[in-house]
Amino acid sequence: MSPRGETLTTTLEAPPAASPTADVARATSRTGGPTGRRRGRWAPYLFVGPAGLLFLAFSLVPIVIAVALSFQDTATLGDGQWVGADNYRTMLSDPLLRTALLNTLVFTVGTVPTAMAVGLALAVALNRPLPGRGLLRALFFVPMVAAGVVVGVIMSWIFNPDYGVANNALRAVGLDGLPWLTSPRTAMLTLVLVVVWTRIGFCMVIYLGALQSIPSELREAAAIDGASRWQRFRRLTVPMLAPTTSILLILNVVFSLQAFDVIYVMTGGGPGFSTTVLIQYVFRSAFADARMGYAAALGLLLVLILLVFTLLRQRATKKAEELL
């Protein structure tokens, strides 16, 4: 075959060279082109959509309904009589509301600092190498994950003035039993003790994480400089835990403002109104007194208080992240 024929055969058998236009077309077909890009823009909304619908159905819509109810005089969720701002004016002169706010303040002041202090002490103790340390951490955290209704029922048995374990223990050592849940003087104290017991595990775990993030070199340097264990704790550990403490403080306040199940099961807000906190008064106004409109106004007051502490928590979280 002549060289000319060989050249022609080679040209016919060789695959055509890929052009830039063909490469772009293949790349576009692999990525989906404009259609794929449109699908990519919709993908985040498909993931966020279910959570958004749940928020709309169980948070935003009930708040809108509560706002509408707060301007009505109604005993149910149906049509009521429009009364304008009468429910809010009633709140200003309601002595039971003042009692509920005072009880809420006492309950919060009693539970928050105590739970945080005991949780910090346990975290410091269990941050050291101890036998069975993991088991002890789990045991202290168990009450936090227990259902509030279960805790309330069990504690009602323990603090029963007639056959409760608490009074039996007091009588066994020659002391008189106490009216734990039946006296206005001791009912709130009993609730504070129970709630603190359920919450110290949460505070302990948060403080443990913060303690383990403190560099050990700082403690070693302070020890070399002659600082005692108490001085190291007061001048080194406590300042390093300040961001965590601020976040825990606001979280515990929010938890105390929302505490309902334990109080409802153990005392129902009694005896009298001695343990009726704000959220308990909202429930009582709506379902016991059949004042749904007034209960909606009280609920919005609670939402406003919670919103303030939520904003404070976000601010404290942001400051903690900046320090890290």
Contacts in CASP RR format, 6 or more apart in sequence:
PFRMAT RR
TARGET T0000
AUTHOR 0000-0000-0000
METHOD contacts of the structure
MODEL  1
MSPRGETLTTTLEAPPAASPTADVARATSRTGGPTGRRRGRWAPYLFVGP
AGLLFLAFSLVPIVIAVALSFQDTATLGDGQWVGADNYRTMLSDPLLRTA
LLNTLVFTVGTVPTAMAVGLALAVALNRPLPGRGLLRALFFVPMVAAGVV
VGVIMSWIFNPDYGVANNALRAVGLDGLPWLTSPRTAMLTLVLVVVWTRI
GFCMVIYLGALQSIPSELREAAAIDGASRWQRFRRLTVPMLAPTTSILLI
LNVVFSLQAFDVIYVMTGGGPGFSTTVLIQYVFRSAFADARMGYAAALGL
LLVLILLVFTLLRQRATKKAEELL
1 9 0 8 1.000
31 37 0 8 1.000
63 300 0 8 1.000
63 303 0 8 1.000
65 77 0 8 1.000
65 296 0 8 1.000
66 296 0 8 1.000
66 299 0 8 1.000
66 300 0 8 1.000
66 303 0 8 1.000
67 296 0 8 1.000
67 300 0 8 1.000
69 77 0 8 1.000
69 292 0 8 1.000
69 293 0 8 1.000
69 296 0 8 1.000
70 87 0 8 1.000
70 88 0 8 1.000
70 293 0 8 1.000
70 296 0 8 1.000
70 297 0 8 1.000
70 300 0 8 1.000
71 82 0 8 1.000
71 83 0 8 1.000
71 84 0 8 1.000
71 85 0 8 1.000
71 87 0 8 1.000
72 80 0 8 1.000
72 81 0 8 1.000
72 82 0 8 1.000
72 83 0 8 1.000
72 84 0 8 1.000
72 292 0 8 1.000
72 293 0 8 1.000
73 80 0 8 1.000
73 81 0 8 1.000
73 83 0 8 1.000
73 86 0 8 1.000
73 87 0 8 1.000
73 293 0 8 1.000
74 80 0 8 1.000
74 81 0 8 1.000
74 292 0 8 1.000
74 293 0 8 1.000
75 290 0 8 1.000
75 291 0 8 1.000
75 292 0 8 1.000
76 290 0 8 1.000
76 292 0 8 1.000
77 292 0 8 1.000
87 293 0 8 1.000
87 294 0 8 1.000
87 296 0 8 1.000
87 297 0 8 1.000
88 297 0 8 1.000
90 294 0 8 1.000
90 297 0 8 1.000
91 97 0 8 1.000
91 294 0 8 1.000
91 297 0 8 1.000
91 298 0 8 1.000
91 301 0 8 1.000
96 273 0 8 1.000
96 276 0 8 1.000
96 281 0 8 1.000
97 281 0 8 1.000
97 298 0 8 1.000
99 273 0 8 1.000
99 276 0 8 1.000
100 273 0 8 1.000
100 276 0 8 1.000
100 277 0 8 1.000
100 278 0 8 1.000
100 280 0 8 1.000
100 281 0 8 1.000
101 278 0 8 1.000
103 188 0 8 1.000
103 273 0 8 1.000
103 274 0 8 1.000
103 275 0 8 1.000
103 276 0 8 1.000
103 277 0 8 1.000
103 278 0 8 1.000
104 256 0 8 1.000
104 257 0 8 1.000
104 277 0 8 1.000
104 278 0 8 1.000
106 188 0 8 1.000
107 188 0 8 1.000
107 191 0 8 1.000
107 192 0 8 1.000
107 195 0 8 1.000
107 256 0 8 1.000
107 259 0 8 1.000
107 275 0 8 1.000
107 277 0 8 1.000
108 253 0 8 1.000
108 256 0 8 1.000
108 257 0 8 1.000
110 192 0 8 1.000
110 196 0 8 1.000
111 192 0 8 1.000
111 195 0 8 1.000
111 196 0 8 1.000
111 199 0 8 1.000
111 252 0 8 1.000
111 256 0 8 1.000
111 259 0 8 1.000
112 249 0 8 1.000
112 252 0 8 1.000
112 253 0 8 1.000
112 256 0 8 1.000
114 192 0 8 1.000
114 196 0 8 1.000
115 195 0 8 1.000
115 196 0 8 1.000
115 199 0 8 1.000
115 200 0 8 1.000
115 202 0 8 1.000
115 203 0 8 1.000
115 252 0 8 1.000
116 203 0 8 1.000
116 245 0 8 1.000
116 248 0 8 1.000
116 249 0 8 1.000
116 252 0 8 1.000
118 196 0 8 1.000
118 200 0 8 1.000
118 203 0 8 1.000
119 200 0 8 1.000
119 201 0 8 1.000
119 203 0 8 1.000
119 204 0 8 1.000
119 207 0 8 1.000
120 203 0 8 1.000
120 204 0 8 1.000
120 207 0 8 1.000
120 241 0 8 1.000
122 140 0 8 1.000
122 200 0 8 1.000
122 201 0 8 1.000
122 204 0 8 1.000
123 203 0 8 1.000
123 204 0 8 1.000
123 205 0 8 1.000
123 207 0 8 1.000
123 208 0 8 1.000
123 209 0 8 1.000
123 211 0 8 1.000
124 207 0 8 1.000
124 211 0 8 1.000
124 233 0 8 1.000
124 237 0 8 1.000
126 133 0 8 1.000
126 134 0 8 1.000
126 136 0 8 1.000
126 137 0 8 1.000
126 140 0 8 1.000
126 204 0 8 1.000
126 208 0 8 1.000
127 208 0 8 1.000
127 211 0 8 1.000
127 212 0 8 1.000
130 136 0 8 1.000
137 204 0 8 1.000
137 205 0 8 1.000
137 208 0 8 1.000
140 200 0 8 1.000
140 201 0 8 1.000
140 204 0 8 1.000
141 201 0 8 1.000
141 202 0 8 1.000
141 204 0 8 1.000
141 205 0 8 1.000
143 151 0 8 1.000
143 197 0 8 1.000
143 198 0 8 1.000
143 199 0 8 1.000
143 200 0 8 1.000
143 201 0 8 1.000
144 198 0 8 1.000
144 199 0 8 1.000
144 201 0 8 1.000
144 202 0 8 1.000
146 198 0 8 1.000
147 261 0 8 1.000
148 198 0 8 1.000
148 261 0 8 1.000
148 262 0 8 1.000
148 265 0 8 1.000
149 261 0 8 1.000
149 265 0 8 1.000
151 194 0 8 1.000
151 198 0 8 1.000
151 262 0 8 1.000
152 194 0 8 1.000
152 261 0 8 1.000
152 262 0 8 1.000
152 265 0 8 1.000
152 266 0 8 1.000
153 265 0 8 1.000
155 190 0 8 1.000
155 194 0 8 1.000
155 262 0 8 1.000
155 266 0 8 1.000
156 181 0 8 1.000
156 265 0 8 1.000
156 266 0 8 1.000
157 164 0 8 1.000
157 165 0 8 1.000
158 164 0 8 1.000
158 165 0 8 1.000
158 166 0 8 1.000
159 166 0 8 1.000
159 167 0 8 1.000
159 180 0 8 1.000
159 181 0 8 1.000
159 190 0 8 1.000
159 266 0 8 1.000
160 167 0 8 1.000
160 180 0 8 1.000
160 181 0 8 1.000
161 167 0 8 1.000
161 177 0 8 1.000
161 178 0 8 1.000
161 179 0 8 1.000
161 180 0 8 1.000
161 181 0 8 1.000
161 182 0 8 1.000
166 177 0 8 1.000
166 178 0 8 1.000
166 180 0 8 1.000
167 177 0 8 1.000
167 178 0 8 1.000
167 180 0 8 1.000
170 176 0 8 1.000
170 177 0 8 1.000
170 178 0 8 1.000
171 177 0 8 1.000
178 186 0 8 1.000
179 186 0 8 1.000
180 186 0 8 1.000
180 187 0 8 1.000
180 190 0 8 1.000
181 187 0 8 1.000
181 190 0 8 1.000
181 266 0 8 1.000
181 267 0 8 1.000
181 271 0 8 1.000
182 271 0 8 1.000
183 271 0 8 1.000
184 270 0 8 1.000
184 271 0 8 1.000
184 272 0 8 1.000
184 274 0 8 1.000
187 267 0 8 1.000
187 270 0 8 1.000
187 271 0 8 1.000
187 274 0 8 1.000
187 275 0 8 1.000
188 274 0 8 1.000
188 275 0 8 1.000
190 266 0 8 1.000
191 262 0 8 1.000
191 263 0 8 1.000
191 266 0 8 1.000
191 267 0 8 1.000
191 275 0 8 1.000
194 262 0 8 1.000
194 266 0 8 1.000
195 256 0 8 1.000
195 259 0 8 1.000
195 262 0 8 1.000
198 262 0 8 1.000
199 252 0 8 1.000
199 255 0 8 1.000
203 248 0 8 1.000
203 252 0 8 1.000
206 244 0 8 1.000
206 247 0 8 1.000
206 248 0 8 1.000
207 241 0 8 1.000
207 244 0 8 1.000
207 248 0 8 1.000
210 240 0 8 1.000
210 241 0 8 1.000
210 244 0 8 1.000
211 237 0 8 1.000
211 241 0 8 1.000
214 236 0 8 1.000
214 237 0 8 1.000
214 240 0 8 1.000
218 236 0 8 1.000
218 240 0 8 1.000
219 232 0 8 1.000
219 236 0 8 1.000
222 231 0 8 1.000
222 232 0 8 1.000
222 235 0 8 1.000
222 236 0 8 1.000
223 232 0 8 1.000
227 235 0 8 1.000
227 236 0 8 1.000
243 316 0 8 1.000
243 319 0 8 1.000
243 320 0 8 1.000
243 323 0 8 1.000
243 324 0 8 1.000
244 320 0 8 1.000
246 316 0 8 1.000
246 319 0 8 1.000
246 320 0 8 1.000
247 313 0 8 1.000
247 316 0 8 1.000
247 317 0 8 1.000
247 320 0 8 1.000
249 316 0 8 1.000
250 309 0 8 1.000
250 312 0 8 1.000
250 313 0 8 1.000
250 316 0 8 1.000
251 313 0 8 1.000
253 309 0 8 1.000
254 306 0 8 1.000
254 309 0 8 1.000
254 310 0 8 1.000
254 313 0 8 1.000
257 278 0 8 1.000
257 279 0 8 1.000
257 302 0 8 1.000
257 305 0 8 1.000
257 306 0 8 1.000
257 309 0 8 1.000
258 279 0 8 1.000
258 306 0 8 1.000
259 277 0 8 1.000
259 279 0 8 1.000
260 279 0 8 1.000
260 280 0 8 1.000
260 283 0 8 1.000
263 269 0 8 1.000
263 275 0 8 1.000
263 277 0 8 1.000
263 280 0 8 1.000
264 280 0 8 1.000
264 283 0 8 1.000
267 274 0 8 1.000
267 275 0 8 1.000
268 275 0 8 1.000
268 276 0 8 1.000
268 280 0 8 1.000
269 275 0 8 1.000
269 276 0 8 1.000
269 277 0 8 1.000
269 280 0 8 1.000
269 284 0 8 1.000
270 276 0 8 1.000
276 284 0 8 1.000
278 298 0 8 1.000
278 301 0 8 1.000
278 302 0 8 1.000
278 305 0 8 1.000
279 302 0 8 1.000
281 298 0 8 1.000
282 295 0 8 1.000
282 298 0 8 1.000
282 299 0 8 1.000
282 302 0 8 1.000
283 295 0 8 1.000
285 291 0 8 1.000
285 294 0 8 1.000
285 295 0 8 1.000
285 298 0 8 1.000
286 292 0 8 1.000
286 295 0 8 1.000
286 296 0 8 1.000
END
